[in-house]
């Protein structure tokens, strides 16, 4: 069986439709999701959904087309990263 137990995975575009599927798959397989996206309201809602399902997630406002904006929030989780995708 596939497991991401205790792995930390960054999901770019995590507030979009495809990002939602990735976050659910990651956390459903035991992973911890770091959700990057531009929509704070959607990102925080997604984190709440994950936590209500017993998973772990955090949200960072980021636009991957803006390098300074994207990497500004990552230092707080960088040391724990397992997979960036």
C-alpha positions as a Markdown table, in Angstrom:
| # | Residue | x | y | z |
|---|---|---|---|---|
| 1 | Unk | 0.0 | 0.0 | 0.0 |
| 2 | Unk | 1.2 | 3.5 | -0.8 |
| 3 | Unk | 2.2 | 5.6 | 2.2 |
| 4 | Unk | 3.4 | 9.1 | 2.7 |
| 5 | Unk | 3.5 | 8.7 | 6.5 |
| 6 | Unk | 5.4 | 11.6 | 8.1 |
| 7 | Unk | 6.4 | 13.0 | 4.7 |
| 8 | Unk | 6.0 | 16.8 | 4.2 |
| 9 | Unk | 4.9 | 17.7 | 0.7 |
| 10 | Unk | 4.6 | 21.2 | -0.9 |
| 11 | Unk | 1.6 | 21.5 | -3.2 |
| 12 | Unk | 1.9 | 24.5 | -5.6 |
| 13 | Unk | -1.5 | 25.7 | -6.8 |
| 14 | Unk | -2.9 | 24.1 | -3.8 |
| 15 | Unk | -6.0 | 26.3 | -3.7 |
| 16 | Unk | -7.2 | 25.2 | -7.2 |
| 17 | Unk | -9.2 | 22.1 | -8.2 |
| 18 | Unk | -6.3 | 19.9 | -9.0 |
| 19 | Unk | -4.4 | 21.1 | -5.9 |
| 20 | Unk | -7.4 | 20.0 | -3.9 |
| 21 | Unk | -7.1 | 16.5 | -5.3 |
| 22 | Unk | -3.4 | 16.5 | -4.5 |
| 23 | Unk | -3.9 | 17.7 | -0.9 |
| 24 | Unk | -6.5 | 15.0 | -0.3 |
| 25 | Unk | -4.3 | 12.3 | -1.8 |
| 26 | Unk | -1.3 | 13.4 | 0.2 |
| 27 | Unk | -3.0 | 13.7 | 3.5 |
| 28 | Unk | -5.1 | 10.6 | 2.9 |
| 29 | Unk | -1.9 | 8.7 | 2.5 |
| 30 | Unk | -0.5 | 10.0 | 5.8 |
| 31 | Unk | 1.5 | 12.9 | 4.5 |
| 32 | Unk | 1.6 | 16.5 | 5.7 |
| 33 | Unk | 0.6 | 19.1 | 3.1 |
| 34 | Unk | 2.1 | 22.6 | 2.8 |
| 35 | Unk | -0.4 | 24.3 | 0.6 |
| 36 | Unk | 0.8 | 27.2 | -1.6 |
| 37 | Unk | -1.7 | 29.4 | -3.4 |
| 38 | Unk | -2.9 | 32.9 | -4.0 |
| 39 | Unk | -6.4 | 32.6 | -2.4 |
| 40 | Unk | -6.0 | 32.9 | 1.4 |
| 41 | Unk | -9.6 | 32.2 | 2.1 |
| 42 | Unk | -9.6 | 29.0 | 0.1 |
| 43 | Unk | -6.2 | 27.9 | 1.5 |
| 44 | Unk | -7.3 | 28.3 | 5.1 |
| 45 | Unk | -10.5 | 26.5 | 4.3 |
| 46 | Unk | -8.6 | 23.6 | 2.8 |
| 47 | Unk | -6.3 | 23.4 | 5.9 |
| 48 | Unk | -9.4 | 23.3 | 8.1 |
| 49 | Unk | -10.9 | 20.5 | 6.0 |
| 50 | Unk | -7.7 | 18.5 | 6.3 |
| 51 | Unk | -7.5 | 19.0 | 10.0 |
| 52 | Unk | -11.2 | 17.9 | 10.4 |
| 53 | Unk | -10.3 | 14.7 | 8.6 |
| 54 | Unk | -7.5 | 14.0 | 11.0 |
| 55 | Unk | -4.6 | 15.2 | 8.8 |
| 56 | Unk | -2.0 | 17.9 | 9.0 |
| 57 | Unk | -1.6 | 20.9 | 6.7 |
| 58 | Unk | -0.6 | 24.5 | 6.6 |
| 59 | Unk | -1.2 | 27.3 | 4.1 |
| 60 | Unk | 1.3 | 29.9 | 2.7 |
| 61 | Unk | 0.1 | 32.7 | 0.5 |
| 62 | Unk | 2.3 | 32.4 | -2.6 |
| 63 | Unk | 2.3 | 32.9 | -6.3 |
| 64 | Unk | 4.8 | 30.6 | -8.0 |
| 65 | Unk | 5.2 | 33.0 | -10.8 |
| 66 | Unk | 6.6 | 35.5 | -8.3 |
| 67 | Unk | 9.8 | 33.9 | -7.0 |
| 68 | Unk | 10.3 | 36.3 | -4.1 |
| 69 | Unk | 6.7 | 35.8 | -2.9 |
| 70 | Unk | 6.9 | 32.0 | -3.1 |
| 71 | Unk | 10.2 | 31.5 | -1.3 |
| 72 | Unk | 9.4 | 34.1 | 1.4 |
| 73 | Unk | 7.1 | 31.7 | 3.2 |
| 74 | Unk | 9.0 | 28.5 | 2.7 |
| 75 | Unk | 11.9 | 28.9 | 5.3 |
| 76 | Unk | 9.5 | 28.1 | 8.1 |
| 77 | Unk | 8.9 | 24.6 | 6.6 |
| 78 | Unk | 12.0 | 24.0 | 4.5 |
| 79 | Unk | 13.8 | 21.9 | 7.1 |
| 80 | Unk | 10.9 | 19.5 | 7.1 |
| 81 | Unk | 10.4 | 19.1 | 3.3 |
| 82 | Unk | 10.4 | 15.7 | 1.8 |
| 83 | Unk | 8.8 | 16.3 | -1.6 |
| 84 | Unk | 8.3 | 19.4 | -3.6 |
| 85 | Unk | 5.7 | 19.1 | -6.4 |
